[in-house]
Amino acid sequence: MKNTLMHRWFQTLCVAVFAAAFTAGCATTEKRDVASQLAVAKTAVADAVSAGAPELAPVEFKSAQENLDAAEKASSASNYKNAIRLGENAQLNAQLAGAKARAAKAQQAADALRDSNRTLQDEMNRTAK
């Protein structure tokens, strides 16, 4: 009987240790995933800044920045699922802001080229007369 109790106690202890190790492993994986997502989101926000998003796509950029700040707060509070979701939102909003900023710059360049061509055409017409 003593061996049976000892055996059950050992089994219970093993299950508890395994459960604790598994839980710690999951938490570590989630923490690593959050850190990775936050790094990607920060890179996307930095890319949006370099594209001129704060001036050319302010709504999308502000949303990206707010989501990134919220993701960092959620991560600090160990709310990893929410932090990952907010980090993904920050990344997507930053990518959208960067794309809009680049599109606006391309449109400005196209407008400038069109104006230049128009001026050149006017000059050619004046010279031909």
C-alpha positions in Angstrom: 0.0 0.0 0.0 2.9 2.3 0.8 4.3 1.7 -2.7 1.0 2.5 -4.3 0.7 5.8 -2.5 4.2 6.6 -3.3 3.6 5.7 -7.0 0.5 7.8 -7.2 2.2 10.7 -5.5 5.1 10.4 -8.0 2.6 10.3 -11.0 0.8 13.4 -9.7 4.1 15.2 -9.3 5.2 14.2 -12.8 1.9 15.4 -14.3 2.2 18.7 -12.4 5.8 19.3 -13.5 4.9 18.4 -17.1 1.9 20.8 -17.1 4.0 23.6 -15.6 6.7 23.1 -18.2 4.2 23.0 -21.0 2.5 26.1 -19.8 5.8 27.9 -19.5 6.8 26.8 -22.9 3.6 28.1 -24.4 4.0 31.4 -22.6 7.6 31.7 -23.9 6.4 31.0 -27.5 3.7 33.6 -27.2 6.2 36.1 -25.8 8.5 35.4 -28.7 5.7 35.7 -31.2 4.7 39.1 -29.7 8.3 40.3 -29.8 8.6 39.3 -33.4 5.3 40.9 -34.4 6.2 44.1 -32.6 9.5 44.2 -34.4 7.8 43.8 -37.7 5.2 46.5 -36.9 7.9 48.9 -35.8 9.8 48.3 -39.0 6.6 49.0 -41.0 6.0 52.2 -39.1 9.6 53.4 -39.7 9.2 52.6 -43.4 6.0 54.6 -43.5 7.7 57.5 -41.8 10.5 57.4 -44.4 7.9 57.3 -47.2 6.3 60.5 -45.8 3.2 59.0 -44.4 2.8 61.4 -41.4 2.3 64.2 -44.0 0.7 62.4 -46.9 -1.4 59.7 -45.2 -1.9 61.1 -41.6 -5.1 59.1 -40.8 -3.6 55.7 -41.6 -0.3 56.6 -40.0 -1.9 57.8 -36.8 -3.9 54.5 -36.6 -0.7 52.5 -37.1 1.1 54.4 -34.4 -1.9 54.1 -32.0 -2.1 50.3 -32.6 1.6 49.9 -32.1 1.4 51.8 -28.8 -1.5 49.7 -27.7 0.3 46.5 -28.7 3.3 47.5 -26.6 1.0 48.2 -23.6 -0.8 44.8 -24.1 2.6 43.0 -24.3 3.7 44.7 -21.1 0.5 43.5 -19.4 1.2 40.0 -20.7 -1.9 40.1 -22.9 -0.1 38.4 -25.7 -3.0 37.5 -28.0 -4.2 41.1 -28.0 -0.7 42.4 -28.4 -0.2 40.2 -31.5 -3.6 41.3 -33.0 -2.8 45.0 -32.3 0.7 44.5 -33.8 -0.7 43.0 -36.9 -3.2 45.9 -37.2 -0.3 48.4 -36.7 1.7 46.6 -39.4 -1.2 46.7 -41.9 -2.0 50.3 -41.2 1.6 51.3 -41.5 1.9 49.5 -44.8 -1.2 51.2 -46.1 0.1 54.6 -45.0 3.4 54.0 -46.7 1.7 52.9 -49.9 -0.6 55.9 -49.9 2.4 58.2 -49.3 4.3 56.7 -52.2 1.3 56.9 -54.4 0.8 60.6 -53.5 4.5 61.3 -54.3 4.2 59.4 -57.6 1.1 61.5 -58.4 2.9 64.7 -57.6 5.8 63.6 -59.8 3.4 62.8 -62.7 1.7 66.2 -62.3 5.0 68.0 -62.4 6.1 66.0 -65.5 2.7 66.8 -67.1 3.2 70.5 -66.4 6.7 70.4 -67.7 5.5 68.7 -70.9 2.8 71.3 -71.3 5.2 74.1 -70.9 7.6 72.6 -73.4 4.7 72.1 -75.9 3.6 75.7 -75.5 7.2 76.8 -76.1 7.4 74.7 -79.2 4.1 76.0 -80.5 5.3 79.6 -79.9 8.6 79.0 -81.7 6.8 77.4 -84.7 4.7 80.5 -85.3 
